[in-house]
């Protein structure tokens, strides 16, 4: 009887120990799970199946009170922009009409879960709308930002020397290491609007001169870094990209990503902005675009315009009225381009000194 009682006690103790051990194991596993969810996996450019780029005019993206009186972007629209970015998950994002570096940092922290590093230098715009960049933090790259806001021209209308870029033409230089050749150079553009200047209807002279300056500057970067440097000019060109005569100087060495994408898009699918003149039909134009130099022509895997969605997740049609357009997070639609960089990186590795 004593032996039997001892066996029962021993069995109970073993079961208690097993349960306690299982509980410890479960707690340990839970702690490990929390730990692993906090670890970001570093991604190297050479290992990426595709590099996703996006350009997005955020439309008067003021989200912080400043010295000047500005109309802050509504929280709903800021959240809507964030949802687009989080849904598309671009690796590198070019943004226009952004208030400041501080605003971009706040947006990244409060709405994008701090997934990006932010880069913005304030340019020449009196309203404080600037061009900036967001780069995924898990990309193993070295990033350098260069400004060209002081680039000047002789205005033929005023016959005086002035800065040429309405905002700036910042260049984001992406390298795998600080000393390596650039893997990619991205210029962020926001062209002069079509508002008339005195003696310059639709500001065509100024906008054409801006494009000529972009062609000149990108050629200088090519000479500086080498003919095999992949170069992108992305942003809001403030003209119909397909038909605007001011784009001719850029098309000498660059091509619209839509024109070399494996999937052909019609003009409506490529539209990124709508105009709503009173008493006339809506006009839709491709105003936002990626222009790629010859090194990137064969690298385009896809190019498309993102369309906003309703609360049910269904894609909304292009707005037919100004009021419908105003309901969207921005008056522009973002452009998304996927690139295959691996062949280019292999070429650049062979050219390393």
N, C-alpha and C positions, 0 to 999 in steps of 0.2 A: 504493500500500500504506500509506504514511504517513497519507494522507488518510483511508483507511478505518479505520485504527487510531484516529485522532483522533476520528472520528465515534462509534466504539464507546465510547471513554472518555467522550466528551461525553454520550452516551445514558445510560451508567451513572451519571454524576454527576447528571443530571437526575432519574433514577429515585430516587436516594438522597435528593435534595432534596425530591422529592414525598413520599416516605415519611416523612421527618423533619417536613415541614410537616403531613402528616396526623396524625402522632403528637402534634404540638403542639396541633393543632386539637382532637383527641380529649381531651387532658389539660385544655385550656381549657374544653371543653364539660362535662367531668366536674366541674371546679371550679365552674362556673356552676350545674350541677345541684345540687351540695351547698349552694351559696349560696341557691338558690331554695327548697330544702326547709326552710331555716331561717327564711325570711321568712313571717310570719303576715299574711294578708290581713285588713285591718280591715273589719269588717262594721258597717254602719249600720242602725239599727232600721227606718228608712223603706224600706230595700232588701230586708229579709228577707221571703221568701215565707211564713215562719211563725216564731214564737218558741216554742221548746219549753221548758216548765216541768215540773219533777218535784218531788214531795215524797216523802221517804223516811225512815222511822224506822229507824235503823241498829242499834238494840238494844244498849244498854250498850257504846258504841263507845269503850272505853278502849284506847288503843294506846301509851301512854307511862306509865312508872312515875312515880307522884306521891307526895306526902306520905302520903296515906291508902292503906290496903291495898285494891286493886281487882283484880278478875279481868280480865286483859288479853284483848282479843279475839284469837282464834286467827288466825295468819297466813293460813290457808286461807279463813276467813270474811271477813277484810279484803280478800283478793284477789277473793273472790266478789262482794263489794259493788262493788269497783272495776270488775270486768268488766261488771256491770249498767250502771254509769254510762257507761263507755266505749262500750258497745254502743248505748245509747239517746241519748247525746250531748246531754243537756239544755243549754240556754243558761243557765238559772238553776235552781239546785237548792236546795230547802229541806230541811234535815236536822234530825232530832231525836235526842236521847240521845247527844250528842257530848261528849266529855270536856272539851275546851278549844280555844281558838284555836290553840294550839301543835300539838295533835293533828290539827286540821283541816289546818294547813299541812303537817305531816309526811305526812299521807295524800295530799294533793295533789301533793307533791313526789315521794314514793316510789312511788305507785301510779297517779296520774292524769296523769303526764308533765307536770306543772306547767301544765296547760291552763286552770286557773281562778284567780281571785282569791278569797280566803277571808275571811269576815266572821262573827265570833262575839263576843258579849258574855256573860260568865258571869252566870247568873240566880240564882234563889232555891233551887234544888234542893240538898238536903243531900248527895245522892249524886254531885253534879257532872255530871248529864246536862243538856245545854243545847241550845238551838235555834240553828242557824247557817245560813249561806248560802254557796253557791259560784256565781260569775258568770264566764262564759267571758271569758278575757283579750282575745280579739279583738273583743269588742263595743265599739263606740265610744260608751261611756256614762259618765256621772258617777254614782257610787254613794254614798249616805249611809245609815248605819245608826243607828237610834234605838231606845232601850230604854224599856220601860214596866214594868220589874220592881218599881218603887216604887209603882205604882198600888195604892191601898188600899180596903178595905171594912170594914164593921162585921159581924163574924162573929156571926150570930144565935144560934149554939150557945154560943159562949164569951162573947158580949157584949163583945168587945174589938175594937179596930182592928188589922188585920193586912194584910200584902201579899196581894193576891188571886191572883196568877198563881203556880202551882206552880213554874214555870221562869221564863218571861218571855213577853212578846209583842213581840218585836223587829219593827221596820218597816224594810224595805229600800226606799229611795226611788231610783228609776231615772230619770235625766234624760239627754237627748241632750247637753246642755251644763250646766255648773254653774249657770247663771243661768236656764235654761229651766224651763218648767212640768214637773212630773213626767209622764213617759210611762207610768209604772206604779208603783204602791205595793203591795208584797207584805208581808203580815203572816205571821210564822211562829208557829204555835200548837202547843202540846202540853198538852192539857187534863189536869185532875186524873184520876187513875185511879179505878176503881170500888171500890177498897179502902174499907171502911167507916171513917168517922170517928166518934168518940163523938157520939151524937145526930144523926148524918147518914148514914143507910144508903146505901151505894154512893157516898157523897160527892156526892149529887145536888144538894144545896143549893149547895155550893161550885162545882161544875161549871156549874150554871145561872147563878150569879152571874158566873162567868168569861165566859160567852157574852154576858151582858148588858153587861159591861164592854167586850168586844170591839165590840159594836154601838155603844156610846157613843163609843169611841175612833175607830173608823172614820168615824163621822159627824163627829167633830171634824176629822179630816183632810180630809174632803170639804168642810167649810166653809172650811178653811184654804187649800186648793189650788183649789177650784172644783168645781162639780157635774159637770163633764165629766172628772174625774180617774178613770182606771181603777184599781180597788182589788181586791186578791185577799187572801183569808184562806186559808192552806194549812197542812196539817199533820195531826197525830194528834189527833183530838177525843176519844178514849177513851170513845166511846159509839157505838151504832149510828146512823150519820148519817141514815139514812132514817126511823128511827122514834123516835129519842131526843127526848123532850119538851123537853130543855134547849136544843135547837137552834132553837126557835121564835123567840127574839128576833133571831137572825142571819138567819133566812129572810125577815124583813120587807123587807130591802134587798139580800139576796144570794141567789144560786141555785147549787145544786150543778152543777158543770160537766157531770156525766153527764146531768143532766136536760135540757140544751140542746145536747148533742152530736148531730151529724148521724147518728151510728151509735148505735142504741139498745142498751143493755146490760142483761141481766137481773141480778137481785140477786146471783147466784152470781158472775157475771163482774165485778161491782163490789166483791166481797169483798176486803179487804186484810189480814185477820187472822183466825186460827182459834183457837177455844177448845176445850179437850179435857177436859171435866169427867169425873171418874172414874165409870165405869159408865153413861155417857150418850153419846149421839151427838155427833159433832163439830158445833160451831156456827161458822158463817162469817158475818162482819159487815163492812160497809163502815165502817171506823173512820178511815181516812185519806182526805182529800178536798180539793178546790179549791172554795172558794166565791167567786163572782164578782159584782161589782155590775152594775147595769144597763148600764153603758158597755161591758161585755165580753160580754154575752149573745150578740150577733150575731157575735162574733169567734171563737167556738170552732170549730175545724176538726176536732178529734178529742179524745177522752178515753178512756183505757184503763188497766187495771191490768197491770203487767208480771208475768209468771209466770216463776219460776226454771226453769232447764233442766238436764237431765242431761249427762253427759260427752259424749254423742253429739249434743248440741245440740237434743234434743227437749224440748218443754215438759212439765214435771212437773205432775201433778194436784195439787189441794189436799191437804195432808197429812191423813191420816186419824187419825194418832196424834200424841201429844206428841213422841215420839222422832223421828218423821219430820219434824215441824216443826223440831226442834232441829238437823237436818242442813242446813237452809237457812242462808244467810249472815245472815239476820235473821228474827225472828218476824213481821215485817210485809212486805207486798208494796208496792213503790212505785207511785204514780199518775203518769201522764204525760199532759200536756195540751198541745196545739198551738193557738196563737192567731194570728190574722191581725191585726196591729197597725196596718197602713198606714192604714186609714180613720180610726182614732182619732188617729193622729199628725197627719193632715191637719186634723182638727177642732181639735186643740190649737194647731197652727201659726196658724190663723186667730184664735185667742183670745189669742195672745201680746200683751202690752202694748207 
